[in-house]
Amino acid sequence: MQYISTRGGMQPLPYCETLLEGLAPDGGLAVPETMPTVDGETLERWRALTYPQLATEVLGLFATDIPRADLARMTAAAYEPFPEAVVPLRAIDEDLTLVGLSEGPTLAFKDMAMQFLGQVVEYALERKGSVLNILGATSGDTGSAAEHALRGKDRISVFMLSPKGRMSAFQRAQMFSLDDENIHNIVVDGVFDDCQNLVKKLAGDLDFKRAQNLGAVNSINLARITAQVVYYFWAWLRATDVGGWTEVSFTVPSGNFGNILSGFFAKQMGLPIRRLVLAANENNVLDEFFRTGVYRPRSAAQTLATSSPSMDISKASNLERFIFELVGRDASRVVSAWKDLDDKGHFDFTADLSRFIEEFGIVSGTSTHADRLATIEAVYDASGDIIDPHTADGVKVAREYIEPGVPMLVLETAKPQKFAETIREAIGVELEYPSELRAMLDAPQRTTEMADDEHELRAFIEANALR
Ligand SMILES: *Cc1c(COP(=O)(O)O)cnc(C)c1O
């Protein structure tokens, strides 16, 4: 299996080489040259597998350049910190079932992909005999998942920028209490966009990037997208009966279109998925796109800070991979859509709108702060279950798309403990923290404070990067 760029300008590369790259050299995103497919017989055979075994099978279709035994070792190590089921399903009423993706070390679904990424990036670097310095910006969940997955690795160091005073106490503790030498938490005097601009400046300086072995593990990373495909298969296998060729629908609380894109891959691979329901918060550029066919990213100033902060995006970095399929894998049409975006501030696929649902099964909806609070309360009253604000956005929108005879699975993208303030506001409950989390909250914190200054950051990386 080789990977090509959505913009047509990359020599096909195998999996291990693709996952060390960020954007393709032509500015596009890596996609499989042909999507692997899975037949019904294979699906039935997979019912007996544990989560790591299933991950080996699914990822083996993408990572054909990794021997099976190596892949099996890596998936076992990746999901070792999780409870035995790894991804438990639980019904909250007769209509909806939650898919528990937040059982990992940082209590959000990003662990599902990052834990595997930590394994496979180290493996790819060993094979190449090289090192990687990860440079990233985070507003919370990505940074902590990356750091917990990459801490203590020999060939990898992490330089993670975060905006001063903008993360929750829990998120700060999760990152800043790590004392591993390869983890550098850089607190920037600025907002998230300032952090991201600093990353863009340094990563865009190709000489600096090469000299410092800089890389990224952001949501466009191929290892993350492929690792997320696994749990769509897992959830389908748990939600359907042996021999039943039932379609299920998934609702996905969405920001950068990474999680739902993996569901889209699963559907293209032949998994019987009826609808992929995209749930957005107030920053609903994607809901707008799937309802109207017009994609109009917003500026940082137009992006609201909401109570489901991990979905606060102004543009959706993975959407290009969907557009590539929408235009029949014609890279020239992808390029012209992005040219429209540069020239006019939007692109327009209204002519293809009916295909969004009929061909691709994607529908969408928006949930607001008031919806989130009401949903958390309603679920709590009905089942005693406490869901996090992002999952609540999913539950709210899922209810708009329930169909008789089609199980509706909502992805639980975080645990409520991460967002205790909103839970208190919704139901007046103070969440309990288990002792290891309390210890983490109380642990000493270690950061490097920095002005919003490119030169200071360059100097820090030059002094501390692995080589
Ligand atoms: C990252 C994140 C999302 C959004 O996922 P995307 O892949 O960016 O669409 C939703 N919920 C939580 C809790 C997250 O951390």
The ligand as an SDF file (V2000), in Angstrom:
LIG
                    3D

 15 15  0  0  0  0  0  0  0  0999 V2000
  -10.1620   16.7160   19.4780 C   0  0  0  0  0  0  0  0  0  0  0  0
  -11.4820   16.5340   20.0840 C   0  0  0  0  0  0  0  0  0  0  0  0
  -12.6660   16.5760   19.3100 C   0  0  0  0  0  0  0  0  0  0  0  0
  -12.6520   16.8770   17.8250 C   0  0  0  0  0  0  0  0  0  0  0  0
  -12.0790   15.8440   17.0550 O   0  0  0  0  0  0  0  0  0  0  0  0
  -11.6270   16.1100   15.5450 P   0  0  0  0  0  0  0  0  0  0  0  0
  -10.8880   14.9000   15.1410 O   0  0  0  0  0  0  0  0  0  0  0  0
  -10.7430   17.3390   15.5870 O   0  0  0  0  0  0  0  0  0  0  0  0
  -12.8500   16.3570   14.7340 O   0  0  0  0  0  0  0  0  0  0  0  0
  -13.8650   16.3410   19.9490 C   0  0  0  0  0  0  0  0  0  0  0  0
  -13.9320   16.1170   21.2850 N   0  0  0  0  0  0  0  0  0  0  0  0
  -12.8200   16.0810   22.0570 C   0  0  0  0  0  0  0  0  0  0  0  0
  -12.9620   15.8460   23.5150 C   0  0  0  0  0  0  0  0  0  0  0  0
  -11.5600   16.2850   21.4900 C   0  0  0  0  0  0  0  0  0  0  0  0
  -10.4560   16.2570   22.2710 O   0  0  0  0  0  0  0  0  0  0  0  0
  1  2  1  0
  2  3  1  0
  2 14  2  0
  3  4  1  0
  3 10  2  0
  4  5  1  0
  5  6  1  0
  6  7  2  0
  6  8  1  0
  6  9  1  0
 10 11  1  0
 11 12  2  0
 12 13  1  0
 12 14  1  0
 14 15  1  0
M  END
$$$$
